[in-house]
């Protein structure tokens, strides 16, 4: 298990490596679904699917290719709950008490910022006078889109 970085930092190769792993989990849960109750299927989601999904999501979660991961996540949620295609995904995620992919990405970014607060500058570090937003993170100006969409 690792993160695959290509020369363009597009994360396509990494996501292409994750997709077969997640599809195998979908197949496995679908195969044992008749023999397991909902709660056991829900618990099996976390070690096999969520661990692969969550690893390094802070870096590759904003990639344009991550939409394929979200599609697989929606499919496995329907498999776990035995729901149809037209059933509301929001209700299914709430029922299972799980975060959708993009919410998980935002949560991971927030947790990264909280745990690594010393890596970021605050507005009070930049300005010499007291302001209302002194304790907010200072957003550096950047022209490169790659930097703007990155973790920092």
PyMOL commands that set and color helices and strands:
alter all, ss='L'
color gray80, all
select helices_A, chain A and resi 12-35+38-54+57-60+64-81+89-96+101-115+117-119+123-126+145-148
alter helices_A, ss='H'
color red, helices_A
deselect
rebuild
show_as cartoon
